[in-house]
Amino acid sequence: MNLALTLIFPPFAESALFGPYLAPGLLVAILRSANYQADVFDLNIRTIRHLTRPRSAERTVAAVRRHPGVDLSVRESAALDWFQRAAGEGWISAYPASVSYALRVIRRVLFPVPSHLEACLQTAQNLDFAEELYGSLLDEVLRSSPRTVGFSVAFSEQVGETIRLARLIRERAPATPILLGGSQINLLQPSQIDLLARSGVFDYIVTPNGEPAIVELVDGARRQECAEVVTTRAIGAKDLVGLPHPVFDSTDLYFRPLTIPVLATKGCYWGKCAFCDYVRLSDIGGKRYLGRPAEEALDEIVHAHDTWQPDRIMLISDAVPPSWYGHLAEAAIASGVHLRTWSYMMHHEHLDRPFFEKLKKAGVQGINFGTESTNDRILRLMRKQATARAIGQNLRDAHESGISVISNVIADYPTLTFEEALRVVADFEALTPWVDELNPSTFDLTAGTPAAVAPGEHRLAVPNDAYHRSSHGFHTLPFSAEGALNSRQTMVLRVLYDQLAAAVRLRRRVAGLGDPKFHNEDLLIFDRGAVAIASSPPTYKIPALGLSLKLEAWESTLVDRILDRAEGRIKVGDLRREVEINASNASEWLLTFAGSGLISQVDRSCNIKDSQ
């Protein structure tokens, strides 16, 4: 089969372990609907799956340890030990948080992400290891002789690897045109786009919307010495009507819970937040947002459930408009469809308990709120639409309606004093009964945002446009802030929020255990994703919780023995007998230990005979 296009989603994007990214699948579906042969190739998950094979894990860990100048911490070394062992014994897939934890170590050493875009274009290191890692996968990409190869880049971590992969493809298929696009490319500044265009690595750089141009672009693609920068037209409401169902690569490769994306809206219905660059991800003709017909989104959700049986559906939207979500929920209830959706939403004073109860009735599983702060002065400076009072009410109403709640926080927003910052921490601590996940971050100034256009409003000074990389991308600006928190204060806030986030995750896990008064026949299932760190006292890092746990020496010996058992399981009666040798009150120890986070589940469906 001769393909018109193979569209690659590149490594390393650990956040994409659980399901495919939408853009490649939608673009390929548009091509297929126009009778072009095209495929998606998720090189990210395929690379990660390759690395988690026993022999690959062994070679990769060895490559990390012998890398020139490597300086692994005790914790990083323990993470690599866990990775190699879990891969070798075949149970690594059950612990994606620990896989991600180890992959970050591997990436730091073997595939470091440069701090500037210019560095991504310099001669890459570890070419031998990269060719070994990517060689067979790229052979698979090129086996069907695609006329064109494209890269869809969603995260800044993927930029360097995209350039590396494009160069490897150039060596193997020098006549094949290479396209570059994606949300991360849309965020780059004109000078950065020009830098990529002059690099000779790509033939076409496409911004901001691939959907209206992909067919014509693939049809006429040819090799060029200097990349052509294609600026596509704005998307209109009609472009979101009648979209084909996306095409995804082998979904059995992803970790659980499997998450399938479904397009909801383009743009943001609020679109005013001073720090946000999401509104630059696409051109929608000057409008704040465009909503896809809710009935078509529902049809795609049904198709996703029937085709891939996902654990959840992620609605792709910068922030789902409440009215649109209400319409989708009503259509789902009327059709008897259980949505199983997650989404981003903004706080608003008009959101109330009946609204969230309707979403829950329709099967909405979770909402990620852009909370950011509970200080009303800062919320006004951010240009948020909700007050601290409304935020608290939204979190309570959503949680008490049975919807899982994630709350984002910007810990060090400009002009925030240390006293104010500590009060915000205390506010979030008070709100934790209604929050299932706390997601703290630090402030970055990215090009094109209102704060970057008018930095004086935030008491910021921008000395130059020497763009660097942050978690938002390579379009981050340097800045100084009048009256900014000092490094010690920032560190204190980071520690406080990390502790609070870990406590929230731990509370959620312990709540899932149910009645803590375990019966002798209950099976306790330990978290085999725990990374044992050789220290005194013995320490375990639990990546799923972001938590470290220190134990007594005898406890560590016992835990190691349990984790070595099949699936890390032990019957309560057996554990009590083990503990009685060392602890005066085994029952009290067990209840305390159950709150440690190492016990992840209790299985009460077993009987004594089966569990022995």
Secondary structure, 3 states (H helix, E strand, C coil): CCCCEEEEECCCCHHHCCCCCHHHHHHHHHHHHCCCCEEEEEHHHHHHHHHCCHHHHHHHHHHHHCCCCCCCCHHHHHHHHHHHHHHHHCCHHHCHHHHHHHHHHHHHHHCCCCCCHHHHCCCCCCHHHHHHHHHHHHHHHHCCCCCEEEEECCCHHHHHHHHHHHHHHHHHCCCCCEEEECHHHHCCCHHHHHHHHHCCCCCEEEECCCCCCHHHHHHHCCCCCCCEEEECCCCCHHHHCCCCCCCCCCHHHCCCCCEEEEECEEECCCCCCCCCCHHHCCCCCCCCEEECCHHHHHHHHHHHHHHHCCCEEEEECCCCCHHHHHHHHHHHHHHCCCCCEEEEECCCCCCCHHHHHHHHHCCCCEEEEEEECCCHHHHHHHCCCCCHHHHHHHHHHHHHCCCEEEEEEECCCCCCCHHHHHHHHHHHHHHHHHCCEEEEECCCCECCCHHHHCHHHHCEECCCCCCEEECCEEEECCCEECCCCCHHHHHHHHHHHHHHHHHHHHHHHHHHCCCCCCCCCCEEEECCCCEEECCCCCEEEECCCCEEEECCHHHHHHHHHHHHCHHHEEEHHHHHHHHHCCCCCHHHHHHHHHCCCCEEEEECCCCHHHHC
